[in-house]
Structure formats: C-alpha cells, structure tokens
Amino acid sequence: MILDAHQHFWIYDEKQYPWIPKGSPLHRNWLPPDWQEAAKKCGVTGSIAVQARQTLEESRWLLELSEKYSTIKGVVGWVDLRSENVSKQLAEFARYPKFVGVRHVVQDEPDPVFMLRPDFLRGVRLLKEFELVYDILIFPTQLPAAIELVNRFPQQQFVLDHIAKPLIKAGVLSPWREQIRELAKAPNIVCKVSGMVTEAKPKAWHQTDFKPYLDVIFDAFGVDRLLFGSDWPVCLLAGSYTEVFELLTAHVSGFSEADRAKILGMNAVEIYLRSAGCGSNSTGRAGN
C-alpha cells in the first residue's frame, strides 16, 4: 500500500480558516472525493487525515469522514493538551481505532519554547497511555524545544511534520541541518517528507532546490524513519499532487524496492496504524 501520511480536508469558511489566502486554490471545499481523484493518479490508496482547525469539532468531523471513506486510514486530530480536561478529551477520541494521533499548530505560537510549558507537557505525557502519536508542526526556530521535548518522553512516538519547514526558498541550511541531526538521534521520532514545495519559490522550484534538504533528512533519519506526505491540498499553492509525489519518488528512484516501499507507505503503517491498534491483525482500541 502507498499511504499518504499527511493531507487535509475542509469545508471552507473564512472565519475558521483565516490562514487560507483568498483567491488561492485553497479557497474552496476540499473533501475525500477530491483527494481520491488526485491520489489515484499516483497509485496512492490511503491517507492519514490531519487536523486543520484547533477545535474538538474538527477531530469529530474527521472521524465522521473516516467512517464514510475507507481511504482515510487514520486521523491525526486536535485536543487541548493544555486543558485540565485533556484526559477526558483523549478518552473520547481514543475509542475510535482510526484516531491515531494528536497535533497542535505550534508553528503559530509566538513562544519558541511553547512545547515545554508545564501544562502542555502534562498533556503530552498522557498520549502514551492512549497509544497516540504526537505530530510536531514547527518552524526551524522551534527545533531546540522539539529536541528537548522528544528527549523528555523517550517512550512516546513523535512525528516531525514537513521536515520542520527549512528556509528552502533562501537556500539556508544552518542551523536547521545541525538541529535536525540532533533531533534524529532520538529513536522515538520519525520525519514526514512533506510540505517542502510551499517553502520553496512558488511554482518556480526545481528538483535540485530540494536535494540538499533531502540529503540531510535521509542521512539523519534513514529509510526506516521517513514517511511520504503530500500536504494536499495546501501543496496546491506550489505544485500538483503528482508533482509532489514525483519529487520524492525521483529522489528514491535508485533505492531498493523494499526501501521505497517503506518510505511510501510501510513506515506510516507501522507508526500510525499498528502502534495505534489499527493493523490488520488488531481489533483496535474500541474493545479495550
């Protein structure tokens, strides 16, 4: 199975999605049939749907979609990790086998050490109890905090989104390169090869623009800890689904078939689905 480890859905509403540029390709509804049409051209048969709103209703809505569309293999939703009621929120969603992880839009938090606040750490500490992954969405300036977070919870599975959004357009590697290498030393974190085209020159990027960054993450994480993600439909700001898919497949064209299979799906299955009790040999958490 080729599995897209990172994509989004929404019914567009200006108040709920203020970050969406008006007049852009994102300024409309994007739903599972749209993803299926784009993904099938690349042979991608399943996805992990990731939250785009920081509301409990977002998690409920994505789970409803996942019940209707079998191509949605898992949901990375949102709960208020800082809330005193976070355990109750996690219990509500963890009943659903397809609820596989949690994400907070940390990149929008002005505090560079937001993830190290005591109330946030309290919430992260509970995720292991519910067998949930935590997706880290940050900018490069927040990498030092991510390194400390991942090392504080060695039993918690973490996933780095969008390779931490390095400054690809400017061609800047340091200190992102060195910090990624430090982060990757922790065995409990993997990295999504996603979100790169929107950090490059809009619709004027070339394959060679990404090679220095791909070389860093492939060297740091290795083929066992990298996951393909399209970041669709956000990627449409800079390229089509097919272009994003081929950006990665071109880079790994010389790899063995087994290694390509890991990056294009099997690693995501291992991280999100099996660890959350959604594997083919599992009955899921609903019966626990």
Secondary structure, 3 states (H helix, E strand, C coil): CCEEEEECCECCCCCCCCCCCCCCCCCCCECHHHHHHHHHCCCCCEEEEECCCCCHHHHHHHHHHHHHCCCEEEEEECCCCCCCCHHHHHHHHHCCCCEEEEEECHHHCCCCCHHHCHHHHHHHHHHHHHCCEEEECCCHHHHHHHHHHHHHCCCCCEEEHHHHCCCCCCCCCCCHHHHHHHHHCCCCEEEEECCCHHHCCCCCCCHHHHHHHHHHHHHHHCHHHEEECCCECHHHHCCCHHHHHHHHHHHCCCCCHHHHHHHHHHHHHHHHHHCCCCCCCCCCCCCC
